[in-house]
Amino acid sequence: MARSFTNLFFKAAKKLSKLQRAALRIAAPKTARKRTVSARKAAVAARQAARAAPPAAARTPVAPSLGNGRWEASRQFSDGSGRQLTFARYTPVSAPRSGMPLVVMLHGCRQTSLAFARGTRMNQWADAGGFMVLYPQQSMTRQMQRCWRWFQPDADHGGAEADLIAALIRAEIPRHGVDPERVYIAGLSAGAGMAALVALRHPALIAALAMHSGPVVGDAHSATGGIGTMRRGSVKPLLPLLEGVADPAVFKLGMPAMILQGQLDPAVVPRNARQLFEQFRALNDLRPEDLPVERVLGLGTEKAYRRVDMLQGRKTILRLCEITRVEHAWSGGDAAVKYHARGGPDASALIWRFFQGLRRTGAVLPDS
């Protein structure tokens, strides 16, 4: 009987131990168990991320949105008068040692050269086309919202900025082996207005011009006047406006131009684009009886636009792109960057294709 009692005692003790362990597990705080599970999941995720990440040597030093070439930010240029200009430079990997085209890109208000490069993705086209890109940047000490002063085209304000940009271009051409016959300039909004001023004041330097969401040239002469131009276009005769801001040589040389305009733009109304078309039609001595060639592309899609071309012989000298579903933004850009729209055709691609067929034959680099 003693043996039976002993066996019963140990059986009871063993059962009691199991019950105590079960009670402890039940009494354990639920939050502690959650922390344990979360910690295990985090450890697994960390190990997976470590396996997925490329080794440090394989990582690209330049952000993908800035291309695969060399991005040089916050460069400083000073002209002979001591005026300074900040700019960025992009040189593609495929850049030739000499004879490289150059595209100058001018940002809009409240933008920087970096934001404009990322938003337009022009560097990716530079990689494909083997051309260099310059991104001048307006100083906040000149204009607190970084607007190029197209609305004050006199020699002390907008004209001086245009001349400073031209001086930068002239300095970069021999330094980097740029082909002086293939220098182009493009801009968005205020940058489009300034691009026009640079091209019109220095026609021997610029082979072609592109203006995206730009105002009529020469209509405004103050900030208030600039707002009026943006909202309604011009009510004045258009050709005399050009004559008031341009070097007279441009009327002999001509200036091929591309105009892009979102038809839903509330800031720069589409009438500006149509008036720009008429200004550059007259400047390039395209006869009124010459009929434009019109096409609608991408009909029924978010990339739809109407294209109007004026030709000299077989070469397109003037092009208007009226983009159906775009507001005040760079068409077909990176929508994560302000003032760039995902919808619409790729404006950077359209601009580069237009530039490719144009040269400033016998271009010279004057000192002033």
N, C-alpha and C positions, 0 to 999 in steps of 0.2 A: 504493500500500500504506500509505503514511503516513496518508492520509485515512481508510482503513478502520480502522487502529489507533486513530486519534483518536475515531472514532465509537464503536468498541467501548469505549474508555475512559470516554467520557461516559455511555454506556448503563449501564456497570457502576457508575459513581459515582451515577447517579440511582437505580438499584436498591438500592444500599447505603444511600442516604439514606432510602429508604422503609422498609427493614428496620430502620434505627436508630430512626425515629419509632415504628414498631410496637413495637419492644422497649421504648422508653420508656413507651408507653401500658400495656404489660403489666406493667412494673415499678412503675407508679404505685400507691401504697397504696390498697387497696380502701376503707378508712375515709374517705379524702379524697373519693373519688367519692360515697360515701354521704352525706357532709356536704353536698356540692354539691346532690344530689338533694333532701335534706331541706330545705335552705335554699330551694330553688326552690318546693317544696310549701308551706312556711310562708309565703313571700311571696304565693303565689296565695291561700292561705286568708285571710291578712290583708286582701288587696284585696277578697275576697268579703265578709268580715265588715264592712268599712268601707262597702261599698255597701249591705249589708242593714240596718245600724244607722240608726235615725231620727235626724234632726238634734237637737241639744241642746234646742232650743226646744220640740220636740214631745214630749219625755219627760215622764211624769207625776211630779210631785214626791213623791207618796205611793205607797208600795208597794201593788201591786194587792190583796194580801191584807188591807189595811186600808181598802179602799173608795176611792171617788172624792172624798169630802168632806174635811173638815178634821180632822186627827188632832192633838190637843194632849197631849203626854206629860209626865209628871213635874210635874203641877200640884200646888200645895200649898194645903190648906185648914186653917184654924185656927178652932176654935169659941170661944165666950166664955170658956171656962175655960183656954184655952191648949193644949188637946189638938190635935194635928196629924194630918193624914191626907193621904197622897199619892194622887193619882188621875189618870186620863186621861179626856179628853173627846173624843167624836166627834160632829161636826155634819155632816149630809149636805148636799149641794149644794142639794137640793130643800127644805130646811128653811123653813117659813113664818116670818114675823116674830113671830107669836103663835099660841097654841093648839097648840103642838107637843107630842106625847106624849114621854115619857121612859122609857127602860128602863135600870135599874141592874143591872150584871152583876158578880157576886162570884166570883172565881177560887177554885180549890181549893188544897190544900197544895202547896208546892214550885212554885207558879206565880207569874207576874207579870201585871199588867194587860195588857201587850203580848202575852205568849204567849196569854192567854185571848182577846183580841180576834182574834188570827190563827187560833187553833184553832177557835173557834166560828163565825167569819165573820158575827157578828151585824151588823157594820157594813154588809155588803152588803144585809141586810134593812132596815137603817136608810135606805140609799139608796132602796130601793124604797118604803118605807112613810113616809118623811119624819119620822122620829123621832130624837131625840138619845139618845146612849148615854153613860153614865158607868161608868167602871171603877175603883172604889176598890181600893187595894192595901194589903195588910197589911204592917206594918213588921216587919223581922227583930228589932228590939229588943224588940218585944212577944212575938213567937213566932218562934223561930229558923228554922222551916221554912215561915214565912209562912202558918200555919194560922190562920184566924179561930177565936176561942175559943168556939165554940158549946157545947163540952163544959164550960164554966164560965159558965153564964148569969147569974151574979150581977151586981150593979150595978158592981162594981169591975173586972170582966174582960169577959166576952162581952157583958153588958148595956151596959157603957160603950162598947164598939166599935159595937154596934147603934145607940146614941144618937148617936155621932159620925157614922156614915153618914147617919142621919136628918137631922142638922144640915146636912150637906153638901147633901143633896137640897133642904132648905128654902131654902138660900142660892142654889141654882142655878135654882129655879123662877122667881123674879121677874127674875133677871139675864138669862135667855135666853127669856123669854116662853113657858115651858112651861105646858101646860094642867094645873092642879092636880088635875083629876079623872081624868087619865090618866097616873098615875105607877105604874110596875110594877117589880118586882124579881125577879131570877132568880140562881141560883148552882149550882155544881157541887161535890158532896162537902162539904167544910168550908164552902164558899161557900153551899151549899144550906142548911146548918144556920144560918148567919148570916143569910141572906135571910129565913128563917122567923122568926128573932128580931126583925129589923127590922120585919117586917110585923105581928107579934103585939104588939110594944111600941108601935107607931105606926100603928094601924089606920086612923086618919083620913087618913093621908098616902098609904097604899099601896092602889091599886085592885085589884091581883091579884098573886099570887105563883107562881113556878115553881121546883121543886126537882128537880135532876137528881142521882141517886145520893146522896140525902141521908139522914141518920140520923133516927130518931124524935126528936121535939121534947121537951125537958124531962127526958129519962131520965138523962142523964149530968151529973155535977157535978164531974168531975175528968178529967185526961188519961187515966188508967187506966180510969175509967168510960166514957169516950168510945170507947175501943178495944173494950170489952165490948159497948156498944150497936151499934157497927158490925158486930161479928161475929155477934150473935144477935138484935138487936132488943131490945125491952123485955119484961120479965116482970111489969110493974106495970100497974095500971089506966091506960088511955090518956088519958082526959079530964082527970083530976086533974093529969097531967103538964103539959098545956097551961095549966091554971089557975095553976100555979106560976111560969110565966115570962111570961104575957101580961098586957096591960092589960085590965081587965074590960070595957072598951068594945067589944073585938073580938067578944064573945059577942052583943052587940046589933047591931053593924054587919055581922058576918060577914066572911069572908076567902076569896074565890074562889082556888082553888089547883089547880095542875097538878103532877103527880108523874111523873117519868120514871126508869126503872130498867132497867139491863141485867140480863138473867136469868143471865148468866155472871159476874157481879161477885163476885170473891173478897174484896174489901175491905169493901164495904158490902153485906151479904147482902140479897137481895130481900125478906125478911120486913119490913125497915124500910119499904119502899115501901107494902106492904099495910097496915102499922100507921099510917103517915102518912095513908093514905086514910081509915081509920077515925077518926083524930083530927079531920081536917078535915070529915068527914061530920057528926060531932057538933057541931063548932064552927059550921058553917053551918046547923044546925038542920034537916038533911035527915032525914026520918023513916025509921026502920028498915024500914017497909013499902014505902017508895019503891024500886022495883026499878031497878037500874042498866041502862044501855043498853050492850051489849057488841058489839064488832066485832073481827074479825081482819083486818088490812090487810097487803098485800104478801106474802101467803102463798106459801111456796116460794121466796122471794128473800132476799137478804141484808138487805133493809129490813123484814122481817116484824116486826110487833108487834101486841099485843093492846091494844085501847083500851076503857076502862071509863068511862062518863060518868054523872054525876048531874046532873039538871036541876031548875031551878026555873022552872016554866012552860015556855017554849021555850028558855031560856038555860042553857048549860052552866056550872055553878058549880064542879064538881069533876071532874077528869079524871086517870085513871091510865093511863100508857103503859108496858106491860111489853115491853121490846125483846128479841127472841129471841136474837140472836147478838152482843150487845155485852157487854164486860166493864166494868171501872171506867174509863169514858171517856165524853166527850161524843159522843153519837150523831150520825153523819153530818157530822162535822167534818173538819178538815184533819189527816190522820194523820201528817203530818210534824212536828206539834207534840205533845209528850208529853201524855198523858191526853185525847187526842181520837181517835176512831175513824172510819175511812172508812165502815164498814158501819153499818147501821141507818138509820132515817129521819132527815132533817135536823132535829135538835132545835131549832135556832134558828128555823126556819120554823114548826114546830109551836107553839112558845112564843109567837111573835108573833101567829099566827092566833088562839090562845086569848085573848091579851090584848086583841086588837082589839075584841072585843064587850063589853068590861067597862069600867065607869066607877065612880069613887067619888063618887056624887052628893052635892053640897053639901060637898065636901072643904074642910077648913079647914087653915090652917098655924099651929098653936099654937107658942108660943115655947119650949116644953119638951116 
